[in-house]
Amino acid sequence: MDQGAATAGAGETRKPLSLWTMFRFTIATFPITAQAIALLIFLPRYFASHLHVSLVTIGVAFAIVRFIDIGVDPLLGVLMDRTRTSLGRYRVWLLAGVPILMLSVWKLYFAPDGIGMLYLIGWLLALYLATSILGLAYAAWGANLATHYHERTRLAAIAQPVSVTAGMIILFLPALSSHFGGTDAQGVQAMGLFVIVAAPIAIGFSAWRTPERVAPHVAGPAFTARDFLRLLTRPTVVRLSLAAMALSLGPGWQGALYLFFANEILGFSIPAAAGLVGASLIGGAIGAAFFAILSRRIGKHRTLMVATTSYSVGMLSFLFVHNGNVLLGSLVLALLGFTQAGWLMMMGAMMADVGDDVRLEQGKERMGLLYSLVTGSTKLAGTLAIVLSYPLLQLLGFRPGEGAANSHSALLGLEMAYYIGPIFFVLVGGLCFIGWNLTADRHGEIRRQLDERDAAMGAAT
């Protein structure tokens, strides 16, 4: 198969993607997933406990960076959608994000003690720019690689084993560091080194071995601010954006508090608590297969609502985990990972379906821009998760320092915050899809019209 960029031509009938093609493409998620897990669970605590940065400073720095970064995403999306090179539309962007990721990871994971807010803001901005480029390019490329309704869910399901492998490695590193006498901080630094080494290898291989199909543009007026506003207020886009925010805020809140909760409430050591997250990843891999099958029977939006309801109920299972019980803790986290896979898969696939609907109407590729709206909502939620939860813990009197003693009321506040936030927001995310009408039949008709138009344009050139 041609590894370069291709444009749809006359009479083209694309065969279903092979498992090998899908796997080669999803290899790019390896360092992206590893970095996301480390950033969500370990890095804020690393700043607070090892570098002695206050919780408020961390919260404010993340908030400033996220609000700046949110505005960058739509610009990146527009630029990506307009890019046409001999290497393709999205491949060049995926490759461009690698060096930015490597440098920013080094500066944050190996930051000197006593860093201030300006240092945090500067290098967090660089890190989020890198993850924005990588995430948007991967998502938009994947939406154009897998064009069929159920094929997109299948691609997301195949990405799960890659994510599980990356996650298991990144979570194993603190335990490995501890085994050889390393500190918690050195375990976090080992994560940074892993991302720096893995990024050019995994993303480079994926970009080299995956074909890119560049959809043609229909001639028409330039994209204006009014067009952007119409896109932003499109009912399907509004629903997906709000759901993305809620479904990121819930797990983001949980992830921000997880190590504190697991250590202080459930009785796990920090390395043990980190290792338990691996059960969530394994559960996610199993859940991906289950929900991919379920979505073929009941549709993507109904599958998503089943997953969000199951997650919210499953959060209460932590009430049965006491005194560092590894078996019960693993089962609960596996259950949550299982259910979370359901909506993570569906959200990306559903936005790709919306992208096809938009391209049929406007005649232009908007996939990068559309994904930027979802990622913008996700980033805002990630900011709020830390901005709201960390200062709340400080207000409740919780002390995060290594060896710090906390009162009963502070621990009770930590426990209640850990439960209420994720359950509420995930349920809200599921409710966003009541009455969703972009079904398999509707999308099949959209794709038929797109393929006919693309073929006709190819014949005319």
SULBEL-V695301 format. One record per pair of residues at least 24 apart in sequence whose ideal C-beta (glycine too) atoms are under 8 Angstrom apart, sorted by sequence separation. I is the first residue (numbers start at 1). J is the second residue. If there is no record, write none. Layout:
i: <I | I>
j: <J | J>
This chain:
i: <170 | 393 | 104 | 169 | 170 | 311 | 314 | 392 | 100 | 101 | 104 | 347 | 310 | 311 | 389 | 100 | 101 | 310 | 311 | 100 | 101 | 308 | 98 | 166 | 307 | 310 | 311 | 389 | 97 | 100 | 101 | 307 | 388 | 97 | 307 | 308 | 307 | 308 | 97 | 98 | 306 | 307 | 385 | 96 | 97 | 304 | 94 | 303 | 304 | 307 | 93 | 94 | 97 | 304 | 93 | 94 | 303 | 304 | 93 | 94 | 381 | 301 | 91 | 300 | 304 | 90 | 94 | 90 | 286 | 290 | 294 | 300 | 301 | 90 | 91 | 276 | 279 | 283 | 287 | 291 | 295 | 300 | 89 | 90 | 279 | 283 | 287 | 291 | 295 | 89 | 266 | 272 | 279 | 282 | 283 | 286 | 287 | 290 | 88 | 276 | 280 | 283 | 284 | 287 | 288 | 292 | 300 | 90 | 272 | 276 | 279 | 280 | 283 | 284 | 287 | 291 | 65 | 89 | 266 | 267 | 269 | 279 | 282 | 283 | 286 | 287 | 291 | 61 | 65 | 69 | 76 | 80 | 266 | 267 | 268 | 277 | 280 | 281 | 284 | 285 | 60 | 64 | 68 | 72 | 76 | 80 | 261 | 267 | 276 | 280 | 284 | 288 | 266 | 268 | 279 | 283 | 57 | 61 | 65 | 69 | 73 | 77 | 81 | 266 | 51 | 57 | 61 | 65 | 69 | 72 | 76 | 80 | 280 | 284 | 52 | 243 | 247 | 250 | 254 | 268 | 51 | 52 | 53 | 58 | 62 | 66 | 46 | 50 | 51 | 57 | 61 | 65 | 69 | 73 | 77 | 266 | 47 | 51 | 43 | 145 | 28 | 35 | 43 | 145 | 53 | 145 | 262 | 47 | 144 | 145 | 134 | 141 | 144 | 31 | 35 | 144 | 141 | 144 | 47 | 109 | 110 | 5 | 109 | 5 | 357 | 4 | 5 | 109 | 110 | 4 | 5 | 109 | 4 | 5 | 108 | 109 | 187 | 354 | 353 | 5 | 106 | 184 | 343 | 350 | 357 | 360 | 105 | 184 | 187 | 343 | 356 | 39 | 350 | 251 | 357 | 360 | 105 | 106 | 353 | 356 | 360 | 105 | 356 | 359 | 102 | 178 | 353 | 360 | 101 | 102 | 356 | 36 | 35 | 174 | 175 | 247 | 102 | 174 | 175 | 101 | 102 | 32 | 175 | 174 | 175 | 247 | 318 | 98 | 174 | 318 | 32 | 98 | 32 | 171 | 172 | 244 | 316 | 171 | 243 | 315 | 98 | 28 | 32 | 97 | 98 | 171 | 172 | 171 | 240 | 315 | 316 | 95 | 315 | 29 | 94 | 95 | 28 | 167 | 168 | 171 | 240 | 312 | 167 | 240 | 311 | 312 | 94 | 95 | 94 | 168 | 167 | 168 | 240 | 312 | 311 | 312 | 25 | 91 | 25 | 164 | 237 | 163 | 164 | 236 | 308 | 309 | 91 | 308 | 25 | 164 | 234 | 91 | 163 | 164 | 236 | 308 | 309 | 90 | 163 | 308 | 89 | 307 | 21 | 22 | 88 | 160 | 161 | 234 | 87 | 89 | 160 | 305 | 88 | 304 | 305 | 231 | 17 | 160 | 305 | 17 | 26 | 33 | 37 | 159 | 160 | 248 | 252 | 256 | 304 | 305 | 25 | 29 | 33 | 37 | 84 | 244 | 248 | 252 | 255 | 256 | 157 | 244 | 302 | 16 | 22 | 26 | 30 | 34 | 38 | 42 | 156 | 157 | 241 | 245 | 249 | 252 | 253 | 257 | 301 | 14 | 22 | 26 | 29 | 30 | 33 | 34 | 37 | 50 | 237 | 240 | 241 | 244 | 245 | 248 | 249 | 252 | 256 | 260 | 17 | 29 | 33 | 37 | 50 | 157 | 240 | 244 | 247 | 248 | 252 | 256 | 16 | 23 | 27 | 30 | 31 | 34 | 49 | 50 | 157 | 227 | 231 | 241 | 242 | 245 | 246 | 249 | 253 | 301 | 22 | 26 | 30 | 34 | 49 | 156 | 237 | 241 | 245 | 249 | 253 | 257 | 29 | 244 | 248 | 17 | 46 | 50 | 153 | 154 | 231 | 260 | 19 | 23 | 46 | 153 | 231 | 260 | 299 | 223 | 228 | 232 | 299 | 46 | 153 | 220 | 231 | 264 | 153 | 220 | 215 | 218 | 219 | 220 | 43 | 78 | 150 | 218 | 42 | 150 | 217 | 218 | 265 | 153 | 217 | 264 | 217 | 42 | 265 | 38 | 215 | 264 | 265 | 38 | 261 | 265 | 38 | 74 | 260 | 261 | 34 | 38 | 257 | 261 | 34 | 35 | 257 | 258 | 34 | 257 | 31 | 34 | 253 | 254 | 31 | 254 | 30 | 31 | 253 | 254 | 253 | 31 | 250 | 251 | 30 | 31 | 249 | 250 | 253 | 250 | 28 | 250 | 27 | 28 | 250 | 251 | 27 | 249 | 250 | 27 | 28 | 247 | 27 | 28 | 246 | 247 | 250 | 26 | 246 | 24 | 25 | 160 | 24 | 246 | 247 | 246 | 245 | 24 | 25 | 244 | 24 | 243 | 246 | 242 | 243 | 156 | 157 | 21 | 156 | 243 | 21 | 242 | 243 | 153 | 156 | 240 | 153 | 156 | 239 | 155 | 239 | 152 | 153 | 152 | 239 | 14 | 149 | 152 | 236 | 152 | 236 | 149 | 3 | 6 | 8 | 143 | 3 | 6 | 7 | 142 | 146 | 3 | 4 | 5 | 6 | 7 | 8 | 3 | 4 | 5 | 6 | 7 | 8 | 143 | 2 | 5 | 7 | 139 | 143 | 147 | 1 | 142 | 40 | 44 | 139 | 143 | 41 | 45 | 40 | 45 | 40 | 41 | 42 | 41 | 184 | 144 | 144 | 143 | 140 | 139 | 140 | 143 | 137 | 140 | 42 | 136 | 139 | 41 | 136 | 218 | 41 | 135 | 136 | 139 | 216 | 136 | 215 | 218 | 37 | 132 | 135 | 216 | 216 | 132 | 216 | 132 | 128 | 89 | 90 | 81 | 81 | 81 | 81 | 81 | 80 | 81 | 77 | 79 | 78 | 150 | 77 | 78 | 149 | 76 | 77 | 77 | 77 | 149 | 74 | 77 | 149 | 76 | 77 | 74 | 149 | 73 | 74 | 148 | 73 | 147 | 73 | 74 | 73 | 70 | 73 | 70 | 69 | 70 | 66 | 67 | 66 | 66 | 67 | 66 | 65 | 62 | 63 | 62 | 63 | 62 | 63 | 62 | 59 | 60 | 58 | 59 | 59 | 58 | 59 | 56 | 55 | 56 | 55 | 55 | 56 | 55 | 40 | 44 | 55 | 44 | 49 | 48 | 49 | 48 | 49 | 45 | 12 | 12 | 8 | 12 | 11 | 10 | 8 | 9 | 10 | 12 | 8 | 10 | 11 | 8 | 9 | 10 | 8 | 9 | 7>
j: <194 | 417 | 129 | 194 | 195 | 336 | 339 | 417 | 126 | 127 | 130 | 374 | 338 | 339 | 417 | 129 | 130 | 339 | 340 | 130 | 131 | 339 | 130 | 198 | 339 | 342 | 343 | 421 | 130 | 133 | 134 | 340 | 421 | 131 | 341 | 342 | 342 | 343 | 133 | 134 | 342 | 343 | 421 | 133 | 134 | 342 | 133 | 342 | 343 | 346 | 133 | 134 | 137 | 346 | 136 | 137 | 346 | 347 | 137 | 138 | 425 | 346 | 137 | 346 | 350 | 137 | 141 | 138 | 334 | 338 | 342 | 349 | 350 | 140 | 141 | 326 | 329 | 333 | 337 | 341 | 345 | 350 | 140 | 141 | 330 | 334 | 338 | 342 | 346 | 141 | 318 | 324 | 331 | 334 | 335 | 338 | 339 | 342 | 141 | 329 | 333 | 336 | 337 | 340 | 341 | 345 | 353 | 144 | 326 | 330 | 333 | 334 | 337 | 338 | 341 | 345 | 120 | 144 | 321 | 322 | 324 | 334 | 337 | 338 | 341 | 342 | 346 | 117 | 121 | 125 | 132 | 136 | 322 | 323 | 324 | 333 | 336 | 337 | 340 | 341 | 117 | 121 | 125 | 129 | 133 | 137 | 318 | 324 | 333 | 337 | 341 | 345 | 324 | 326 | 337 | 341 | 116 | 120 | 124 | 128 | 132 | 136 | 140 | 325 | 111 | 117 | 121 | 125 | 129 | 132 | 136 | 140 | 340 | 344 | 113 | 304 | 308 | 311 | 315 | 329 | 113 | 114 | 115 | 120 | 124 | 128 | 109 | 113 | 114 | 120 | 124 | 128 | 132 | 136 | 140 | 329 | 111 | 115 | 108 | 210 | 94 | 101 | 109 | 211 | 120 | 212 | 329 | 115 | 212 | 213 | 203 | 210 | 213 | 101 | 105 | 214 | 212 | 215 | 120 | 188 | 189 | 85 | 189 | 86 | 438 | 86 | 87 | 191 | 192 | 87 | 88 | 192 | 88 | 89 | 192 | 193 | 271 | 438 | 438 | 91 | 192 | 270 | 429 | 436 | 443 | 446 | 192 | 271 | 274 | 430 | 443 | 127 | 438 | 340 | 446 | 449 | 195 | 196 | 443 | 446 | 450 | 196 | 447 | 450 | 195 | 271 | 446 | 453 | 195 | 196 | 450 | 131 | 131 | 270 | 271 | 343 | 199 | 271 | 272 | 199 | 200 | 131 | 274 | 274 | 275 | 347 | 418 | 199 | 275 | 419 | 134 | 200 | 135 | 274 | 275 | 347 | 419 | 275 | 347 | 419 | 203 | 134 | 138 | 203 | 204 | 277 | 278 | 278 | 347 | 422 | 423 | 203 | 423 | 138 | 203 | 204 | 138 | 277 | 278 | 281 | 350 | 422 | 278 | 351 | 422 | 423 | 206 | 207 | 207 | 281 | 281 | 282 | 354 | 426 | 426 | 427 | 141 | 207 | 142 | 281 | 354 | 281 | 282 | 354 | 426 | 427 | 210 | 427 | 145 | 284 | 354 | 212 | 284 | 285 | 357 | 429 | 430 | 212 | 285 | 430 | 212 | 430 | 145 | 146 | 212 | 284 | 285 | 358 | 212 | 214 | 285 | 430 | 214 | 430 | 431 | 358 | 145 | 288 | 433 | 146 | 155 | 162 | 166 | 288 | 289 | 377 | 381 | 385 | 433 | 434 | 155 | 159 | 163 | 167 | 214 | 374 | 378 | 382 | 385 | 386 | 288 | 375 | 433 | 148 | 154 | 158 | 162 | 166 | 170 | 174 | 288 | 289 | 373 | 377 | 381 | 384 | 385 | 389 | 433 | 147 | 155 | 159 | 162 | 163 | 166 | 167 | 170 | 183 | 370 | 373 | 374 | 377 | 378 | 381 | 382 | 385 | 389 | 393 | 151 | 163 | 167 | 171 | 184 | 291 | 374 | 378 | 381 | 382 | 386 | 390 | 151 | 158 | 162 | 165 | 166 | 169 | 184 | 185 | 292 | 362 | 366 | 376 | 377 | 380 | 381 | 384 | 388 | 436 | 158 | 162 | 166 | 170 | 185 | 292 | 373 | 377 | 381 | 385 | 389 | 393 | 166 | 381 | 385 | 155 | 184 | 188 | 291 | 292 | 369 | 398 | 158 | 162 | 185 | 292 | 370 | 400 | 439 | 364 | 369 | 373 | 440 | 188 | 295 | 362 | 373 | 406 | 296 | 363 | 359 | 362 | 363 | 364 | 188 | 223 | 295 | 363 | 188 | 296 | 363 | 364 | 411 | 300 | 364 | 411 | 365 | 191 | 414 | 188 | 365 | 414 | 415 | 191 | 414 | 418 | 192 | 228 | 414 | 415 | 191 | 195 | 414 | 418 | 194 | 195 | 417 | 418 | 195 | 418 | 195 | 198 | 417 | 418 | 198 | 421 | 198 | 199 | 421 | 422 | 422 | 202 | 421 | 422 | 202 | 203 | 421 | 422 | 425 | 423 | 202 | 424 | 202 | 203 | 425 | 426 | 203 | 425 | 426 | 205 | 206 | 425 | 206 | 207 | 425 | 426 | 429 | 206 | 426 | 205 | 206 | 341 | 206 | 428 | 429 | 429 | 429 | 209 | 210 | 429 | 210 | 429 | 432 | 429 | 430 | 344 | 345 | 210 | 345 | 432 | 211 | 432 | 433 | 345 | 348 | 432 | 346 | 349 | 432 | 349 | 433 | 348 | 349 | 349 | 436 | 213 | 349 | 352 | 436 | 353 | 438 | 353 | 208 | 211 | 213 | 348 | 209 | 212 | 213 | 348 | 352 | 210 | 211 | 212 | 213 | 214 | 215 | 211 | 212 | 213 | 214 | 215 | 216 | 351 | 211 | 214 | 216 | 348 | 352 | 356 | 211 | 352 | 252 | 256 | 351 | 355 | 255 | 259 | 255 | 260 | 256 | 258 | 259 | 259 | 402 | 365 | 367 | 367 | 367 | 367 | 368 | 371 | 368 | 371 | 274 | 368 | 371 | 274 | 371 | 453 | 277 | 371 | 372 | 375 | 454 | 375 | 454 | 457 | 277 | 372 | 375 | 457 | 458 | 375 | 461 | 379 | 379 | 365 | 368 | 364 | 365 | 366 | 367 | 368 | 368 | 369 | 366 | 368 | 368 | 440 | 368 | 369 | 440 | 368 | 369 | 370 | 371 | 443 | 369 | 372 | 444 | 372 | 373 | 372 | 447 | 372 | 373 | 447 | 373 | 447 | 375 | 376 | 376 | 376 | 379 | 379 | 379 | 380 | 379 | 380 | 380 | 382 | 383 | 383 | 383 | 382 | 383 | 383 | 386 | 386 | 387 | 387 | 386 | 387 | 386 | 387 | 390 | 390 | 391 | 390 | 390 | 391 | 391 | 393 | 394 | 394 | 382 | 386 | 400 | 390 | 400 | 400 | 401 | 401 | 402 | 400 | 451 | 454 | 451 | 455 | 455 | 455 | 454 | 455 | 456 | 458 | 455 | 458 | 459 | 457 | 458 | 459 | 458 | 459 | 458>
